[in-house]
Amino acid sequence: MAEEINKLTRNDLVRFLAARDKQSYSMTDNTVKRVLSGIVELLQQKAVDGLPLTMNLPHFGSFKIKVAEERVARNPSTGEVVKVPARPRLLFQAGKEFKGIIREAGK
């Protein structure tokens, strides 16, 4: 049997923050939208530049754009050798504090 997964949405985040900070939903929603779209936009711009990048979010983790070098691979169906072009890859590494929280919650 598959494990049930709780899915958190941006709206869940907005409702949580609005209640915690005693702010209106619409004000909090606007702020969250701007912050998240800013992060995505910045990472997209840097990915287009094709340069390595690390964005650290303290207590949460780091987003990294790493350039995967061009390489030679093999098509598993045909055995044909193909060139895989260099491309930027987005990676996330959870921060030490965040990992500790998750580890403790699992006990």
N, C-alpha and C positions, 0 to 999 in steps of 0.2 A: 504494500500500500504506500502510495506517495505521501511524503510529508507535506502538510498544509503550510503554505507560506503566507505570512501577513504582508500585504503590500501597503506601503505608505506612499501617499501622493503629496504633491505640492500643497493641495488643499488641507491635508492632515497637518502639515507643517504650519500653514497659516493659522488654522484654528487653534493649534497648540500655543503658538507664539502670541496670538491675539489675547487668548485667555490668560496666559502667564503674565503678560505685560500690561493687561487691562487696557488694551487699545482696540480700536474698531477693526472689524474684519477687513474692510476695504482699505484702510490705511496700511495695515500689516501686509495684505495681499499685494499692494502696489510696491512696497519695499522689497518683499521677497522676490517678486517678478523681476525687479530691477537688478537685484544682487545676482540672482541665478542667471539671468540673461547676460549680465556683464561678465560673469565667469566664463560662460559658454562662448561669448563673442571674443573675448581675449584669447582663449585657448584656440579657437578657430583661426584667428589672425596669425597667431604664432605658428600654427601647423602649416599654414600657407607659406610662411617664411622658410619652412623646412629646417629650422634650427632646433637643437635640443633646448628644452625648457623645463623648469621645475616650479610649480606653484604650491607653496606650503600654506596649509590652513592649520594653524596651531590647534592642538588637542583633537584634531580630526584625522588629517593625513596629508598626503602630497599627490598632486596630479603631475605626471611627467609626460612630456612629449619626447620620445626617443626616435631617432631616425634609424629605421631598419635598413641595413645595407642591401644592395642588389645581391641576389644569390641565384644559384642554379638549383632547380628542384626537379623532381620526376613525377609525371602524371601517373597516379597509381593504377588507373584503368588501362592505359596503353603502354606505360613504361617510357613514353616519350620524354626527353629532357627539355625543360622549358626554363627560360629566364624569368625570375620574379623581380620586378623593378624595385628600386629603393622607395620607401614610403615612410611617412611619419606614423608613429603608433602612440596611442594614448594609454598610459598606465596609471593605476591608482595604487598607492601603498598606504595602508592604514597607519596612523601614528601610534606611538608607544602607549599613550594614555587611552586612546580609543580601543586598541587591541586588548588592553587590560580590562576595560569595562566589559567588552564582549566575552572575554574569557571568564570573568567572574559571573556574568549572567548565565553562562552555560553550566555552572556547577550546581 
